[in-house]
Amino acid sequence: MLANYLIGLREGLEAALVVSILVAYLVKTGNGRRLPSIWIGVGAAIALSLLFGAILTFTSRNLSFTAQEGFGGILSIVAVGFVTWMIFWMRRTARDLKGELHGRLDDALAIGSAALILTAFLAVGREGLETSLFVWSAVQATGDGSAPLIGAGLGLLTAALLGYLFYRGALRINLSTFFTWTGAALIVVAAGVLAYGVHDLQEAGILPGLDRLAFDVSSTIAPDSWYGTLLRGTVNFTPAATVLQVLVWFCYIVPVAILFFRPAPPPHAERPAGGRRLTLGTRRAGVPVRRP
């Protein structure tokens, strides 16, 4: 439940930030009358996300056991790919998100209401589809019934509240730091979902090694115990894991964590049109620089 709360909070906060920035910009630029277009786009994105989740659930329930395992395994891996891309993208653009959205909104205002609807729909819909896919995969991995959905729902509600507080100016936090640490937590969650997806593909007969266990601590960590449930709900830990699951888990989490926490490269020195690096003795912006 905690892992799904984190998913809902992380993805929902991205969408909430986008909406609050769009709304604030329209109001401040005297375009408040265009707000209904934003809400239409947001509503359409939410409806599409719910429909996508319903399609996933309906489709999986009407498949044979082998097909269900294969379907679930493939979608789990796809979900991990989307979330991994989202983690790196948000960490890179958190500081420039406001300026990027303002530029898109200026273009949309010049075109018309349809462009505003599309801008809001695309901005929110991406997070919504990713949330639906990743929560669905997490539900399959934990098998805790409604608990993952409740966790994700609480995360989305928290994100909506934070988005409103951001809009009202009552809450100011370092978004870069926030997305860094929530991204690190999601890397661990994604690694567990990936390992579960591999296990699904093994049960479907697509991948080998179902009978080759790396460890089995079921006698020590009972799957139905409170601590077993806590580990499964937070990091998708399973008391019995195959060698391939463990190998995939390490092969994902180690390089992704290293790349994620790698310091950003220093900005390149500014170069003039002629291609030479600017120095203290170079004239810049038409102003002579005094030589020592």
BALOBA-1460 file (C-alpha; in Angstrom, 3 decimals):
// residues 292
<rec num="1" residu="m" x="0.000" y="0.000" z="0.000"/>
<rec num="2" residu="l" x="2.844" y="2.389" z="0.847"/>
<rec num="3" residu="a" x="4.516" y="1.798" z="-2.523"/>
<rec num="4" residu="n" x="1.282" y="2.539" z="-4.357"/>
<rec num="5" residu="y" x="0.726" y="5.633" z="-2.230"/>
<rec num="6" residu="l" x="4.154" y="6.802" z="-3.363"/>
<rec num="7" residu="i" x="3.287" y="6.070" z="-6.996"/>
<rec num="8" residu="g" x="0.028" y="8.005" z="-6.747"/>
<rec num="9" residu="l" x="1.736" y="10.883" z="-4.935"/>
<rec num="10" residu="r" x="4.634" y="11.128" z="-7.371"/>
<rec num="11" residu="e" x="2.630" y="10.865" z="-10.586"/>
<rec num="12" residu="g" x="-0.303" y="12.838" z="-9.211"/>
<rec num="13" residu="l" x="1.920" y="15.668" z="-8.040"/>
<rec num="14" residu="e" x="3.408" y="16.007" z="-11.511"/>
<rec num="15" residu="a" x="-0.078" y="16.330" z="-12.975"/>
<rec num="16" residu="a" x="-1.190" y="18.682" z="-10.181"/>
<rec num="17" residu="l" x="1.828" y="20.915" z="-10.703"/>
<rec num="18" residu="v" x="1.164" y="21.065" z="-14.424"/>
<rec num="19" residu="v" x="-2.489" y="22.017" z="-13.889"/>
<rec num="20" residu="s" x="-1.669" y="24.626" z="-11.229"/>
<rec num="21" residu="i" x="0.950" y="26.239" z="-13.488"/>
<rec num="22" residu="l" x="-1.425" y="26.320" z="-16.461"/>
<rec num="23" residu="v" x="-4.288" y="27.769" z="-14.405"/>
<rec num="24" residu="a" x="-2.102" y="30.355" z="-12.678"/>
<rec num="25" residu="y" x="-0.622" y="31.505" z="-15.981"/>
<rec num="26" residu="l" x="-4.022" y="31.955" z="-17.603"/>
<rec num="27" residu="v" x="-5.324" y="33.918" z="-14.622"/>
<rec num="28" residu="k" x="-2.261" y="36.164" z="-14.375"/>
<rec num="29" residu="t" x="-2.281" y="36.948" z="-18.097"/>
<rec num="30" residu="g" x="-5.941" y="37.934" z="-18.079"/>
<rec num="31" residu="n" x="-7.119" y="34.777" z="-19.861"/>
<rec num="32" residu="g" x="-9.256" y="33.421" z="-17.025"/>
<rec num="33" residu="r" x="-12.184" y="33.004" z="-19.415"/>
<rec num="34" residu="r" x="-10.186" y="30.244" z="-21.141"/>
<rec num="35" residu="l" x="-10.014" y="28.096" z="-17.980"/>
<rec num="36" residu="p" x="-12.895" y="25.788" z="-19.058"/>
<rec num="37" residu="s" x="-10.703" y="24.557" z="-21.919"/>
<rec num="38" residu="i" x="-8.041" y="23.498" z="-19.392"/>
<rec num="39" residu="w" x="-10.575" y="21.636" z="-17.256"/>
<rec num="40" residu="i" x="-12.035" y="19.877" z="-20.298"/>
<rec num="41" residu="g" x="-8.572" y="18.632" z="-21.216"/>
<rec num="42" residu="v" x="-7.872" y="17.525" z="-17.636"/>
<rec num="43" residu="g" x="-11.223" y="15.726" z="-17.396"/>
<rec num="44" residu="a" x="-10.644" y="13.927" z="-20.690"/>
<rec num="45" residu="a" x="-7.184" y="12.823" z="-19.532"/>
<rec num="46" residu="i" x="-8.594" y="11.440" z="-16.256"/>
<rec num="47" residu="a" x="-11.359" y="9.600" z="-18.113"/>
<rec num="48" residu="l" x="-8.844" y="8.062" z="-20.524"/>
<rec num="49" residu="s" x="-6.645" y="6.908" z="-17.621"/>
<rec num="50" residu="l" x="-9.588" y="5.242" z="-15.854"/>
<rec num="51" residu="l" x="-10.696" y="3.614" z="-19.101"/>
<rec num="52" residu="f" x="-7.171" y="2.321" z="-19.693"/>
<rec num="53" residu="g" x="-7.070" y="0.779" z="-16.206"/>
<rec num="54" residu="a" x="-10.480" y="-0.842" z="-16.743"/>
<rec num="55" residu="i" x="-9.377" y="-2.288" z="-20.088"/>
<rec num="56" residu="l" x="-6.264" y="-3.781" z="-18.497"/>
<rec num="57" residu="t" x="-8.307" y="-5.371" z="-15.709"/>
<rec num="58" residu="f" x="-11.042" y="-6.707" z="-18.017"/>
<rec num="59" residu="t" x="-8.559" y="-8.066" z="-20.542"/>
<rec num="60" residu="s" x="-6.466" y="-9.916" z="-17.962"/>
<rec num="61" residu="r" x="-9.493" y="-11.530" z="-16.306"/>
<rec num="62" residu="n" x="-10.672" y="-13.068" z="-19.562"/>
<rec num="63" residu="l" x="-7.403" y="-14.828" z="-20.396"/>
<rec num="64" residu="s" x="-6.183" y="-18.293" z="-19.486"/>
<rec num="65" residu="f" x="-3.710" y="-18.623" z="-16.610"/>
<rec num="66" residu="t" x="-0.708" y="-18.886" z="-18.927"/>
<rec num="67" residu="a" x="-1.901" y="-15.958" z="-21.029"/>
<rec num="68" residu="q" x="-2.564" y="-13.913" z="-17.888"/>
<rec num="69" residu="e" x="0.970" y="-14.502" z="-16.648"/>
<rec num="70" residu="g" x="2.474" y="-13.579" z="-19.996"/>
<rec num="71" residu="f" x="0.252" y="-10.524" z="-20.349"/>
<rec num="72" residu="g" x="1.006" y="-9.359" z="-16.823"/>
<rec num="73" residu="g" x="4.738" y="-9.961" z="-17.169"/>
<rec num="74" residu="i" x="5.045" y="-7.997" z="-20.410"/>
<rec num="75" residu="l" x="3.005" y="-5.061" z="-19.084"/>
<rec num="76" residu="s" x="5.015" y="-5.017" z="-15.847"/>
<rec num="77" residu="i" x="8.219" y="-4.639" z="-17.834"/>
<rec num="78" residu="v" x="6.635" y="-1.934" z="-20.007"/>
<rec num="79" residu="a" x="5.466" y="-0.115" z="-16.870"/>
<rec num="80" residu="v" x="8.970" y="-0.213" z="-15.401"/>
<rec num="81" residu="g" x="10.336" y="1.253" z="-18.630"/>
<rec num="82" residu="f" x="7.832" y="4.136" z="-18.569"/>
<rec num="83" residu="v" x="8.397" y="4.894" z="-14.888"/>
<rec num="84" residu="t" x="12.186" y="4.790" z="-15.272"/>
<rec num="85" residu="w" x="11.979" y="7.280" z="-18.144"/>
<rec num="86" residu="m" x="9.634" y="9.467" z="-16.077"/>
<rec num="87" residu="i" x="12.001" y="9.477" z="-13.081"/>
<rec num="88" residu="f" x="14.938" y="10.737" z="-15.130"/>
<rec num="89" residu="w" x="12.822" y="13.175" z="-17.162"/>
<rec num="90" residu="m" x="11.275" y="14.805" z="-14.105"/>
<rec num="91" residu="r" x="14.589" y="15.127" z="-12.285"/>
<rec num="92" residu="r" x="16.090" y="16.831" z="-15.341"/>
<rec num="93" residu="t" x="13.205" y="19.214" z="-16.056"/>
<rec num="94" residu="a" x="11.861" y="19.988" z="-12.558"/>
<rec num="95" residu="r" x="13.567" y="23.387" z="-12.492"/>
<rec num="96" residu="d" x="12.499" y="24.385" z="-16.009"/>
<rec num="97" residu="l" x="8.983" y="22.912" z="-15.983"/>
<rec num="98" residu="k" x="7.272" y="26.261" z="-15.421"/>
<rec num="99" residu="g" x="9.016" y="28.017" z="-18.308"/>
<rec num="100" residu="e" x="8.433" y="25.091" z="-20.656"/>
<rec num="101" residu="l" x="4.702" y="25.001" z="-19.895"/>
<rec num="102" residu="h" x="4.373" y="28.780" z="-20.287"/>
<rec num="103" residu="g" x="5.889" y="28.530" z="-23.753"/>
<rec num="104" residu="r" x="3.478" y="25.777" z="-24.760"/>
<rec num="105" residu="l" x="0.536" y="27.709" z="-23.358"/>
<rec num="106" residu="d" x="1.447" y="30.866" z="-25.273"/>
<rec num="107" residu="d" x="1.427" y="28.857" z="-28.500"/>
<rec num="108" residu="a" x="-1.900" y="27.244" z="-27.583"/>
<rec num="109" residu="l" x="-3.504" y="30.611" z="-26.759"/>
<rec num="110" residu="a" x="-2.520" y="31.903" z="-30.166"/>
<rec num="111" residu="i" x="-4.204" y="28.930" z="-31.881"/>
<rec num="112" residu="g" x="-7.455" y="28.649" z="-29.936"/>
<rec num="113" residu="s" x="-9.502" y="26.684" z="-27.398"/>
<rec num="114" residu="a" x="-8.882" y="23.312" z="-29.080"/>
<rec num="115" residu="a" x="-5.150" y="23.783" z="-28.650"/>
<rec num="116" residu="l" x="-5.637" y="24.604" z="-24.940"/>
<rec num="117" residu="i" x="-7.688" y="21.447" z="-24.462"/>
<rec num="118" residu="l" x="-5.031" y="19.383" z="-26.223"/>
<rec num="119" residu="t" x="-2.213" y="20.971" z="-24.182"/>
<rec num="120" residu="a" x="-3.909" y="20.123" z="-20.867"/>
<rec num="121" residu="f" x="-4.930" y="16.672" z="-22.117"/>
<rec num="122" residu="l" x="-1.405" y="15.714" z="-23.186"/>
<rec num="123" residu="a" x="0.236" y="17.190" z="-20.090"/>
<rec num="124" residu="v" x="-2.021" y="15.312" z="-17.671"/>
<rec num="125" residu="g" x="-2.774" y="12.248" z="-19.792"/>
<rec num="126" residu="r" x="0.817" y="11.033" z="-19.876"/>
<rec num="127" residu="e" x="1.013" y="10.911" z="-16.086"/>
<rec num="128" residu="g" x="-2.445" y="9.347" z="-15.912"/>
<rec num="129" residu="l" x="-1.646" y="6.500" z="-18.302"/>
<rec num="130" residu="e" x="1.663" y="5.822" z="-16.564"/>
<rec num="131" residu="t" x="-0.099" y="5.743" z="-13.203"/>
<rec num="132" residu="s" x="-2.774" y="3.334" z="-14.433"/>
<rec num="133" residu="l" x="-0.230" y="0.969" z="-15.933"/>
<rec num="134" residu="f" x="2.174" y="1.016" z="-12.999"/>
<rec num="135" residu="v" x="-0.553" y="0.693" z="-10.345"/>
<rec num="136" residu="w" x="-2.121" y="-2.182" z="-12.278"/>
<rec num="137" residu="s" x="1.274" y="-3.914" z="-12.429"/>
<rec num="138" residu="a" x="1.826" y="-3.300" z="-8.702"/>
<rec num="139" residu="v" x="-1.609" y="-4.741" z="-7.897"/>
<rec num="140" residu="q" x="-0.708" y="-7.883" z="-9.841"/>
<rec num="141" residu="a" x="2.625" y="-8.087" z="-8.028"/>
<rec num="142" residu="t" x="1.333" y="-7.687" z="-4.475"/>
<rec num="143" residu="g" x="-2.018" y="-9.430" z="-4.844"/>
<rec num="144" residu="d" x="-3.427" y="-7.468" z="-1.899"/>
<rec num="145" residu="g" x="-6.832" y="-6.842" z="-3.420"/>
<rec num="146" residu="s" x="-8.059" y="-3.303" z="-2.883"/>
<rec num="147" residu="a" x="-5.157" y="-2.144" z="-0.666"/>
<rec num="148" residu="p" x="-2.920" y="-1.004" z="-3.584"/>
<rec num="149" residu="l" x="-5.836" y="0.905" z="-5.135"/>
<rec num="150" residu="i" x="-6.586" y="2.598" z="-1.811"/>
<rec num="151" residu="g" x="-2.920" y="3.522" z="-1.443"/>
<rec num="152" residu="a" x="-2.752" y="4.975" z="-4.948"/>
<rec num="153" residu="g" x="-6.021" y="6.846" z="-4.403"/>
<rec num="154" residu="l" x="-4.739" y="8.406" z="-1.178"/>
<rec num="155" residu="g" x="-1.541" y="9.396" z="-2.970"/>
<rec num="156" residu="l" x="-3.523" y="11.103" z="-5.737"/>
<rec num="157" residu="l" x="-5.672" y="12.947" z="-3.203"/>
<rec num="158" residu="t" x="-2.564" y="14.128" z="-1.369"/>
<rec num="159" residu="a" x="-1.085" y="15.268" z="-4.682"/>
<rec num="160" residu="a" x="-4.255" y="17.207" z="-5.527"/>
<rec num="161" residu="l" x="-4.111" y="18.964" z="-2.148"/>
<rec num="162" residu="l" x="-0.434" y="19.825" z="-2.599"/>
<rec num="163" residu="g" x="-1.151" y="21.117" z="-6.100"/>
<rec num="164" residu="y" x="-3.858" y="23.422" z="-4.738"/>
<rec num="165" residu="l" x="-1.510" y="24.693" z="-2.010"/>
<rec num="166" residu="f" x="1.153" y="25.336" z="-4.648"/>
<rec num="167" residu="y" x="-1.357" y="27.327" z="-6.669"/>
<rec num="168" residu="r" x="-2.407" y="29.364" z="-3.641"/>
<rec num="169" residu="g" x="1.238" y="30.028" z="-2.777"/>
<rec num="170" residu="a" x="0.863" y="28.471" z="0.682"/>
<rec num="171" residu="l" x="3.447" y="25.758" z="0.098"/>
<rec num="172" residu="r" x="6.950" y="26.139" z="-1.249"/>
<rec num="173" residu="i" x="9.386" y="23.221" z="-1.347"/>
<rec num="174" residu="n" x="12.463" y="22.399" z="-3.362"/>
<rec num="175" residu="l" x="10.941" y="20.394" z="-6.205"/>
<rec num="176" residu="s" x="14.334" y="19.185" z="-7.404"/>
<rec num="177" residu="t" x="15.064" y="17.642" z="-3.988"/>
<rec num="178" residu="f" x="11.549" y="16.216" z="-3.706"/>
<rec num="179" residu="f" x="11.673" y="14.494" z="-7.081"/>
<rec num="180" residu="t" x="15.193" y="13.240" z="-6.405"/>
<rec num="181" residu="w" x="14.263" y="11.350" z="-3.248"/>
<rec num="182" residu="t" x="10.872" y="10.122" z="-4.433"/>
<rec num="183" residu="g" x="12.591" y="9.033" z="-7.644"/>
<rec num="184" residu="a" x="15.117" y="7.029" z="-5.622"/>
<rec num="185" residu="a" x="12.293" y="5.295" z="-3.754"/>
<rec num="186" residu="l" x="10.490" y="4.539" z="-7.014"/>
<rec num="187" residu="i" x="13.653" y="2.933" z="-8.419"/>
<rec num="188" residu="v" x="13.432" y="0.346" z="-5.621"/>
<rec num="189" residu="v" x="9.712" y="-0.163" z="-6.254"/>
<rec num="190" residu="a" x="10.275" y="-0.482" z="-10.010"/>
<rec num="191" residu="a" x="13.004" y="-3.076" z="-9.446"/>
<rec num="192" residu="g" x="10.525" y="-5.190" z="-7.484"/>
<rec num="193" residu="v" x="7.855" y="-4.864" z="-10.186"/>
<rec num="194" residu="l" x="10.431" y="-5.840" z="-12.810"/>
<rec num="195" residu="a" x="11.434" y="-8.938" z="-10.842"/>
<rec num="196" residu="y" x="7.767" y="-9.884" z="-10.478"/>
<rec num="197" residu="g" x="7.236" y="-9.398" z="-14.213"/>
<rec num="198" residu="v" x="10.127" y="-11.772" z="-14.892"/>
<rec num="199" residu="h" x="8.523" y="-14.339" z="-12.561"/>
<rec num="200" residu="d" x="5.243" y="-14.003" z="-14.481"/>
<rec num="201" residu="l" x="7.048" y="-14.682" z="-17.748"/>
<rec num="202" residu="q" x="8.705" y="-17.714" z="-16.159"/>
<rec num="203" residu="e" x="5.319" y="-19.065" z="-15.082"/>
<rec num="204" residu="a" x="4.030" y="-18.471" z="-18.613"/>
<rec num="205" residu="g" x="6.918" y="-20.538" z="-19.982"/>
<rec num="206" residu="i" x="8.369" y="-17.587" z="-21.912"/>
<rec num="207" residu="l" x="11.487" y="-17.399" z="-19.733"/>
<rec num="208" residu="p" x="13.308" y="-20.388" z="-18.219"/>
<rec num="209" residu="g" x="14.476" y="-21.058" z="-14.657"/>
<rec num="210" residu="l" x="11.196" y="-21.240" z="-12.734"/>
<rec num="211" residu="d" x="12.497" y="-24.112" z="-10.579"/>
<rec num="212" residu="r" x="15.932" y="-22.579" z="-9.909"/>
<rec num="213" residu="l" x="15.478" y="-20.681" z="-6.653"/>
<rec num="214" residu="a" x="18.093" y="-18.214" z="-5.460"/>
<rec num="215" residu="f" x="16.628" y="-18.290" z="-1.935"/>
<rec num="216" residu="d" x="13.543" y="-19.396" z="-0.040"/>
<rec num="217" residu="v" x="12.959" y="-17.765" z="3.337"/>
<rec num="218" residu="s" x="9.238" y="-18.554" z="3.539"/>
<rec num="219" residu="s" x="9.758" y="-20.340" z="6.863"/>
<rec num="220" residu="t" x="11.311" y="-17.165" z="8.324"/>
<rec num="221" residu="i" x="9.300" y="-14.472" z="6.535"/>
<rec num="222" residu="a" x="5.806" y="-15.838" z="6.120"/>
<rec num="223" residu="p" x="4.054" y="-14.247" z="3.113"/>
<rec num="224" residu="d" x="0.851" y="-13.697" z="5.142"/>
<rec num="225" residu="s" x="2.605" y="-12.166" z="8.171"/>
<rec num="226" residu="w" x="2.444" y="-8.429" z="8.844"/>
<rec num="227" residu="y" x="6.131" y="-7.958" z="8.052"/>
<rec num="228" residu="g" x="5.895" y="-10.125" z="4.950"/>
<rec num="229" residu="t" x="2.928" y="-8.069" z="3.784"/>
<rec num="230" residu="l" x="4.809" y="-4.853" z="4.574"/>
<rec num="231" residu="l" x="7.850" y="-5.931" z="2.536"/>
<rec num="232" residu="r" x="5.694" y="-7.078" z="-0.366"/>
<rec num="233" residu="g" x="3.641" y="-3.881" z="-0.319"/>
<rec num="234" residu="t" x="6.627" y="-1.512" z="-0.173"/>
<rec num="235" residu="v" x="9.415" y="-3.105" z="-2.233"/>
<rec num="236" residu="n" x="7.584" y="-6.111" z="-3.800"/>
<rec num="237" residu="f" x="9.759" y="-8.504" z="-1.809"/>
<rec num="238" residu="t" x="8.933" y="-12.174" z="-2.215"/>
<rec num="239" residu="p" x="10.196" y="-14.834" z="0.258"/>
<rec num="240" residu="a" x="11.046" y="-17.202" z="-2.599"/>
<rec num="241" residu="a" x="12.769" y="-15.799" z="-5.684"/>
<rec num="242" residu="t" x="14.335" y="-17.454" z="-8.689"/>
<rec num="243" residu="v" x="17.930" y="-16.909" z="-9.760"/>
<rec num="244" residu="l" x="16.779" y="-14.962" z="-12.816"/>
<rec num="245" residu="q" x="14.584" y="-12.675" z="-10.691"/>
<rec num="246" residu="v" x="17.472" y="-11.800" z="-8.384"/>
<rec num="247" residu="l" x="19.834" y="-11.288" z="-11.326"/>
<rec num="248" residu="v" x="17.373" y="-8.976" z="-13.112"/>
<rec num="249" residu="w" x="16.740" y="-7.038" z="-9.872"/>
<rec num="250" residu="f" x="20.436" y="-6.304" z="-9.400"/>
<rec num="251" residu="c" x="21.031" y="-5.626" z="-13.104"/>
<rec num="252" residu="y" x="18.293" y="-2.986" z="-12.987"/>
<rec num="253" residu="i" x="18.767" y="-1.273" z="-9.650"/>
<rec num="254" residu="v" x="22.566" y="-0.931" z="-9.655"/>
<rec num="255" residu="p" x="23.093" y="0.868" z="-13.006"/>
<rec num="256" residu="v" x="19.866" y="2.892" z="-12.729"/>
<rec num="257" residu="a" x="20.762" y="4.109" z="-9.229"/>
<rec num="258" residu="i" x="24.300" y="4.999" z="-10.333"/>
<rec num="259" residu="l" x="23.022" y="6.986" z="-13.319"/>
<rec num="260" residu="f" x="20.297" y="8.642" z="-11.259"/>
<rec num="261" residu="f" x="22.654" y="9.891" z="-8.540"/>
<rec num="262" residu="r" x="25.489" y="10.756" z="-10.891"/>
<rec num="263" residu="p" x="26.322" y="14.453" z="-10.517"/>
<rec num="264" residu="a" x="25.116" y="16.600" z="-13.387"/>
<rec num="265" residu="p" x="27.929" y="17.616" z="-15.774"/>
<rec num="266" residu="p" x="29.121" y="21.213" z="-15.415"/>
<rec num="267" residu="p" x="27.618" y="23.622" z="-17.936"/>
<rec num="268" residu="h" x="29.692" y="24.117" z="-21.073"/>
<rec num="269" residu="a" x="31.558" y="27.365" z="-21.362"/>
<rec num="270" residu="e" x="29.733" y="29.795" z="-23.609"/>
<rec num="271" residu="r" x="31.098" y="30.030" z="-27.102"/>
<rec num="272" residu="p" x="30.765" y="32.964" z="-29.521"/>
<rec num="273" residu="a" x="29.488" y="32.541" z="-33.043"/>
<rec num="274" residu="g" x="33.046" y="32.027" z="-34.322"/>
<rec num="275" residu="g" x="33.380" y="28.908" z="-32.192"/>
<rec num="276" residu="r" x="36.172" y="30.182" z="-29.888"/>
<rec num="277" residu="r" x="35.716" y="29.921" z="-26.134"/>
<rec num="278" residu="l" x="35.006" y="33.224" z="-24.386"/>
<rec num="279" residu="t" x="37.799" y="34.403" z="-22.122"/>
<rec num="280" residu="l" x="38.392" y="37.381" z="-19.895"/>
<rec num="281" residu="g" x="39.978" y="39.252" z="-22.776"/>
<rec num="282" residu="t" x="37.115" y="38.628" z="-25.192"/>
<rec num="283" residu="r" x="34.539" y="41.287" z="-25.983"/>
<rec num="284" residu="r" x="31.137" y="40.013" z="-24.852"/>
<rec num="285" residu="a" x="27.731" y="41.492" z="-25.727"/>
<rec num="286" residu="g" x="29.463" y="44.496" z="-27.250"/>
<rec num="287" residu="v" x="31.062" y="45.555" z="-23.941"/>
<rec num="288" residu="p" x="34.874" y="45.709" z="-23.869"/>
<rec num="289" residu="v" x="36.461" y="43.714" z="-21.093"/>
<rec num="290" residu="r" x="39.345" y="45.460" z="-19.372"/>
<rec num="291" residu="r" x="42.570" y="43.531" z="-19.600"/>
<rec num="292" residu="p" x="44.704" y="43.303" z="-16.467"/>
